Amino acid sequence: MSKPKYYMTTAIAYTSGKPHIGNTYEIVLADSIARFRREQGYEVFFQTGTDEHGQKIELKAAEAGVTPKEYVDGVAGEIRRIWDLMNTSYDKFIRTTDADHEAQVQKIFKKLYEQGDIYKGSYEGMYCTPCESFWTESQLKDGKCPDCGRPVKPAKEEAYFFKMSKYADRLIDHINTHPEFIQPVSRKNEMMNNFLLPGLQDLCVSRTSFKWGIPVNFDSKHVVYVWLDALTNYITGIGYDGDGESTEQFKAFWPADLHLIGKDIIRFHTIYWPIFLMALDLPLPKQVFGHPWLLQGGEKMSKSRGNMLYADDLVDVFGVDAVRFFVLHEMPFDNDGVITWDLMTERVNSELANTLGNLVNRTISMSNKYFGGVVAKTDVCEPVDDDLKATVLSVPAKVVKKMDELRVADAITEIFTLFKRCNKYIDETMPWALAKDESKKDRLSEVLYNLVESITIGASLLESFMPETSVRILGQLNAEKRALDEMDRFGLYESGTKVTEKPEILFARLDPKAVRAKAEEIRAAQMAEFEAENARAMKNSAAAADGTDKNSAAEADGTDKNSAAAADGTDKNSVAAADGCDKNSAARADSCGKNSAAAADGTGKNSTSGVAQKACVDSGQEISVTLKDEITYEDFEKLQFAVGEIIACEEVKKSRKLLCSQVKIGNQVRQILSGIKGAYTPEEMVGKKVMVLLNLKPAKMAGLMSEGMLICAEDPDGTLALMTPEKDMPSGSGIC
């Protein structure tokens, strides 16, 4: 009898850089589901991979001084290395640069064009380079990209569009009649209320302003835009053919049972993707699950902060299965989770070393000490045994229920309930006391048998989540992995089996201080690497600007020998210009000003303008930037910036330039003097959220004490502008 099919996918990772632990969480989560479905008897096909096209890749390749293909080859290899390091059991790793995928995307695009779903037009609107998304004015949030909050720029270009509205009503009906389609439910409500019900606009599906993409084969100046390329990997990877010659594998496995994705891309998978499928006359996936995010200490991970957590660094300290356990067990079903070095250390020590490791070690050690390692069933039972057996036998069904709901963290909790019950059973039966009474020998043997049998069941359940640990436990017990359909019976461990003579420590207790020291080493290395990357980016950007960069992404396709950014016609002198943020330096790659040397020494014209010479003037003329002496990251780390709210302001009577502001910063109020009277009136200042340098030594100015600095930008004409947050941030928020 053939097994039922189960096809599941992760989102394909974007090849913009090495994946951090938040990215890695998704592949580990998917792997645990795939492994468990195999245990349930399914024939699973588990696909993951990389998304490798787009303007952002073209720019990053130019910054790195390589071709786009060379760049994505390197990053895709690194992503696959991390996935393999984490012991993930994917069946296929697809790359959107694979020749067969590219060929099918071209067929799909042409098919949709010929049947009238795609038409040629032109686009004029606002464009966000990091998100590679067009927006109308009404869709912007505070004038910024509604997805990432970054600045957008006007853009106009010829493009092909997909008629989204044609299928909107049909999709709304599908979502309403298939409540399981979008999970968790909160994600469904967001898609319906924010996007579908207000009405869909036609979607841009091609670009002409860059070249690193799949060419539209009947209109060579266009490349297929990101989502029609990336999303179709779910069908091209299993053999879909746009000419109707799809493989038997595709026919067997489509529609997908599960698309597992991050909550930030739920819109593309529950609106764009199902509409594309409707146009191709294909059934929709059965479920799209938008998992939450894993945050570092509750804050965003950043290389410049040195707080990026990568799977390989964590594995070096904790081991593969400890990292798997943490990211799976500590993530709520539909809320963001938190990861820190201290929290991981605590969980390893309490849950893995103590609850699990100590249980296995004690059980094997007692079996060796009292019976030479032989585990024998004697049937000398007491009522306490019944409670243990009832708990153990109830766990498998609970785990199955949780996994059917994709509540992986809760499933692991159930398994550890079993292990904790075993530890309690040891305390209840006190084997060391039984061993002192020869007449209790058979009872002692039964107690140890019950423990070994219980641990065998627990270790077998653990395999989907901590596969190496499961194998190690079963190996030490000399036990076969128990099948799910055999876990409704207690006592299948063969009586008379001998456990290992020398039990190994599954998880050693960790010294928190030693872990923190290691974390500090990793942080310092990250910051040094970030500094080196920025230096390389600046060098390559400069080379591209004067036409000397022979590895420019644009040159690679023969379209422009000066800069990849020139492809969009906006700036022929700098790769960095393509993001619309800074026309002079690719060192602004982190887009939040972390490398501003001028701000670092707290000086600047009028004692306020730490970044004056970074500004771009409205005329479009480039500013000649004179750099100050370089500073180190150690120097920069000394500076403390925060968001402040000006609650009162008045002119300083003894000065022609100074304003005296009372600035609320969290739970404190500071008086700060700044030379911006020519740019702002006191009335204009009140209520503004501004960037404040907090730890500047207080100084007396015009007879008044100033306790910090307001940061401004200044153009060559002396026009000043206060640096304010893009979004409404509370006073006291840190600035990195």
Number of C-alpha atoms within 10 A of each C-alpha: 3 7 11 12 17 21 24 26 25 23 23 22 24 22 26 20 16 17 22 18 23 23 19 20 25 22 28 23 24 26 24 23 24 25 20 23 19 16 18 15 16 17 17 22 20 22 24 23 25 23 24 29 27 26 27 22 24 28 30 25 25 31 33 22 23 20 25 28 17 14 22 26 15 13 20 24 14 16 22 18 12 21 22 12 13 22 17 20 18 22 11 14 15 20 25 24 19 11 10 14 24 21 17 22 27 20 17 21 23 17 17 17 16 11 11 12 18 21 17 14 11 11 16 14 14 22 22 24 20 18 13 13 16 21 19 13 14 8 13 16 15 14 15 21 25 15 14 12 15 20 21 23 17 14 16 13 15 17 23 25 21 25 19 20 16 15 17 20 12 12 20 16 10 14 16 12 10 12 13 15 21 22 21 20 14 11 19 22 13 13 19 18 11 11 14 18 12 9 13 15 16 14 19 26 21 27 25 19 22 23 26 25 25 23 21 20 16 10 8 11 16 22 26 28 26 21 18 21 27 23 21 20 27 25 20 22 22 22 21 23 19 19 10 7 9 15 13 11 13 18 12 13 20 22 19 21 19 20 24 23 21 18 17 13 12 23 19 15 21 25 20 19 20 21 24 22 15 14 19 15 9 14 12 20 21 16 20 24 25 26 25 21 20 26 19 19 15 12 11 11 18 17 16 20 17 20 21 22 24 17 23 18 15 18 16 10 17 19 15 20 20 23 23 22 21 20 24 24 20 21 24 19 17 18 11 15 20 19 20 15 18 15 15 22 21 17 17 24 20 14 19 22 22 19 19 25 23 18 20 26 20 14 25 26 19 17 24 19 13 17 16 14 21 21 28 23 21 15 13 14 14 12 7 12 17 11 12 18 20 11 15 26 18 14 23 24 16 15 21 19 14 17 19 14 14 20 20 25 21 22 27 22 15 22 21 19 17 24 25 17 19 26 20 13 19 18 11 11 17 13 21 13 10 17 18 10 10 10 10 15 18 17 21 29 24 21 29 24 26 25 25 25 23 24 24 23 31 28 26 27 28 22 18 21 25 22 20 14 20 20 18 16 24 21 15 18 25 16 23 15 18 18 14 17 12 11 20 14 11 15 14 14 22 15 14 12 16 20 23 18 16 12 19 15 13 16 20 15 16 15 11 16 11 11 17 14 11 15 21 14 12 19 19 16 13 20 20 17 15 18 18 12 16 21 14 17 25 22 19 24 30 21 22 29 22 14 17 15 22 18 23 32 36 27 19 19 14 10 15 17 22 24 32 38 29 22 20 18 11 15 18 22 22 27 31 27 19 26 25 16 21 20 23 23 20 28 23 20 20 13 15 12 15 17 19 17 18 21 21 21 16 21 15 18 13 13 16 23 28 24 23 23 18 21 21 19 14 8 6 8 9 14 15 10 12 9 10 10 8 10 14 11 16 10 11 16 12 11 16 14 21 18 27 30 24 24 15 16 21 17 16 20 11 11 12 12 16 21 22 22 25 19 28 19 22 15 7 10 16 17 19 24 29 22 21 24 18 13 14 14 14 16 10 11 20 17 14 15 25 23 24 26 21 19 14 17 10 14 13 10 15 12 9 14 15 20 20 22 25 26 26 27 20 22 18 13 7 13 14 22 17 20 17 17 14 14 12 10 15 15 20 18 14 16 15 14
